[in-house]
Amino acid sequence: MSRGSRFLINGEPTNNRLALASMGALRAVFRSTGKMAHSAYPELGDSAIHKLVKVLGKLLKLPLPVAHDVGQSTLNIGQIEGGYAPTSSPTRPRRRCWCGW
């Protein structure tokens, strides 16, 4: 006799009601590079965060798919990290995003 299960009932995302489908997930990390400079002389640097803000703005404008059985896809930009100090342009920030569909 084999061990294990053929089915799983997980009531967490549905308030303990049975559902026929659930959303999938995609995790992504976006990175960019720049050149550090003091905030008093930003023209000497190249802000990697400014580059990523432009990319994230475009990402938020993308049309997300709708599945008839689970509904509208979602997008969450959940973490932003980067920079050495508040007075310098960051060189290697990264963003973590969560997409559910």
Disulfide bonds with the S-S distance in Angstrom:
none
